[in-house]
C-alpha cells in the first residue's frame, strides 16, 4: 500500500512568502522551498498541430532566459491579456496557433494537463490538439516576437529534432511528449 501522506514535507504548511513579484512571474518561498508562480491563473497551453500534408508544426525563437534559440511546439499563456482574463486553454490554443504559425483550426481538443516543472514552478501546462488546419496568414508571432515556423513531416519529426539539437538548438523535452500524444491520444 502506498502511504503518500507520510512523505509530505514537514514545512508544507509554513506560510507562503513573496520574494519578488513581476508582471508575468512571482518568486515564492514556503518553508525551505522556493518556486516560481505564474501571475496568470490559466497557466500555459501547448498546441499539437498537424497539417493536411501530415506535417507537424514547430516554432523557433530565441529565449533570453537560456540565451539560445529553441525549437518548441506553438504555445502560449492562457488569459495573459486583460481582455482575455477568463480565457480557456482551448480558446488560447486557437489564438496562439494562428498568431504564431498563421494556421487556423476548425476545432480543438483537450489532451492532457500537468505541471511544467513541478519542483520549480506552480505553472500547469495543457496540451491541446488542433484539428483541420487552414493556412490564413504568415504567422511569426506578435510585435514582441520573432518566430520562425517549421513544417516537418510527422514521420521525420523525432530525427529532425535531434538534428536541430546537434546544430546547437535547445529542444524542449515536452516536444517528445507532444509527438507521443499526436500518435496515441484522441485518434480522429
C-alpha positions in Angstrom: 0.0 0.0 0.0 1.2 3.5 -0.9 1.2 5.8 2.2 1.9 9.1 0.5 0.8 11.1 3.5 4.0 10.1 5.4 6.1 11.6 2.6 4.7 15.1 2.7 7.5 17.6 3.9 7.0 18.9 7.4 7.3 22.5 6.3 4.5 22.3 3.6 2.1 24.2 5.9 4.6 27.1 6.5 3.3 30.5 5.5 4.0 31.5 1.9 6.4 34.4 1.4 6.6 36.6 -1.7 10.3 37.2 -2.5 9.6 39.0 -5.8 6.6 39.9 -7.9 6.9 40.8 -11.6 4.5 41.2 -14.4 4.5 37.5 -15.5 6.2 35.7 -12.6 6.5 35.8 -8.9 9.1 34.1 -6.7 7.6 32.5 -3.6 9.0 30.7 -0.6 7.3 28.2 1.7 9.5 26.8 4.4 12.7 25.8 2.7 11.1 25.6 -0.7 11.5 28.3 -3.3 9.4 28.3 -6.5 8.2 30.4 -9.4 4.5 31.2 -9.8 2.8 32.3 -13.0 0.8 35.5 -12.4 -1.9 34.4 -14.9 -4.0 31.7 -13.3 -4.7 29.8 -16.5 -1.2 28.5 -17.0 0.1 27.7 -20.5 -1.0 25.8 -23.5 1.0 23.7 -26.0 -0.7 23.1 -29.4 -0.3 19.8 -31.1 -0.8 20.8 -34.8 -0.5 18.6 -37.9 -1.3 20.0 -41.3 -3.3 18.2 -44.0 0.0 17.3 -45.6 0.9 15.4 -42.4 3.5 17.9 -41.3 3.9 18.8 -37.6 4.2 22.5 -36.8 7.2 23.6 -34.7 8.2 27.1 -33.9 11.7 28.5 -33.5 12.5 31.5 -31.3 15.3 33.0 -29.2 14.7 32.6 -25.5 16.6 35.2 -23.4 16.3 33.1 -20.2 18.6 30.4 -21.7 20.4 32.7 -24.2 19.7 30.2 -27.0 17.4 29.5 -30.0 14.8 26.9 -29.2 12.5 24.6 -31.1 9.1 24.3 -29.5 5.5 23.5 -30.4 3.3 26.5 -30.8 2.4 27.6 -27.2 1.4 30.5 -25.1 0.0 31.8 -21.8 -3.7 31.4 -21.1 -5.5 34.6 -20.2 -2.4 36.7 -20.3 -4.2 39.8 -21.7 -6.6 41.9 -19.6 -9.4 41.4 -22.1 -8.8 37.6 -22.0 -8.5 37.1 -18.3 -11.2 34.4 -18.3 -10.0 32.7 -21.5 -10.0 28.9 -21.6 -7.0 26.8 -22.6 -8.9 25.8 -25.8 -9.5 29.4 -26.8 -5.9 30.3 -26.0 -4.7 27.4 -28.2 -6.7 28.7 -31.2 -5.4 32.2 -30.7 -1.8 31.2 -30.2 -1.8 28.8 -33.1 -2.9 31.4 -35.6 -0.7 34.1 -34.1 2.5 32.0 -34.1 2.0 29.8 -37.2 -0.5 31.5 -39.4 -2.8 28.4 -39.2 -6.4 28.5 -38.1 -8.1 25.3 -36.9 -11.7 24.3 -37.1 -11.7 22.6 -33.7 -9.5 21.9 -30.7 -9.5 19.0 -28.2 -8.1 18.8 -24.7 -5.4 16.1 -24.4 -3.6 16.4 -21.1 -2.8 18.8 -18.3 0.2 18.7 -15.9 3.0 20.7 -14.3 5.7 22.2 -16.5 8.4 21.7 -13.8 6.8 20.6 -10.5 10.0 21.1 -8.4 10.4 24.7 -9.6 7.1 26.2 -10.6 3.3 26.2 -10.0 2.7 26.5 -13.7 0.3 24.0 -15.3 0.5 23.2 -19.0 -2.4 22.0 -21.1 -1.7 20.0 -24.2 -4.4 20.7 -26.9 -4.8 19.0 -30.3 -5.7 21.3 -33.2 -7.7 19.7 -36.0 -8.5 20.6 -39.6 -5.8 23.3 -40.1 -6.0 26.0 -42.7 -3.3 28.5 -43.6 -4.7 32.0 -43.2 -1.6 34.2 -42.5 2.1 34.4 -42.2 2.5 33.6 -38.5 5.6 34.7 -36.8 4.1 35.9 -33.5 3.0 39.3 -32.3 5.1 42.5 -32.4 7.2 41.3 -29.5 8.2 38.0 -31.1 10.3 36.9 -34.0 9.1 33.3 -34.6 10.1 31.1 -37.5 7.6 28.3 -38.4 8.9 24.9 -39.4 6.6 22.3 -41.0 8.2 18.9 -40.6 6.9 15.6 -41.9 5.4 13.7 -38.9 7.4 10.5 -39.6 10.6 12.5 -39.6 9.9 14.8 -36.6 12.0 13.0 -34.0 15.0 12.7 -36.2 14.6 16.4 -37.3 14.5 17.5 -33.6 17.7 15.6 -32.8 19.4 17.1 -35.9 18.5 20.6 -34.6 19.9 19.7 -31.2 23.2 18.7 -32.9 23.2 22.1 -34.6 23.0 23.8 -31.2 19.3 24.5 -30.8 17.7 23.9 -27.4 14.9 21.3 -27.8 12.1 21.4 -25.3 11.7 17.8 -24.0 7.9 18.3 -23.9 8.1 18.1 -27.7 8.6 14.3 -27.4 5.5 14.0 -25.2 3.7 16.1 -27.8 4.7 13.8 -30.6 3.6 10.8 -28.5 0.2 12.5 -27.9 -0.2 13.1 -31.6 0.3 9.4 -32.3 -1.7 8.0 -29.4 -4.2 10.4 -27.9 -7.6 11.3 -29.4 -7.2 9.4 -32.6 -9.7 11.0 -35.0 
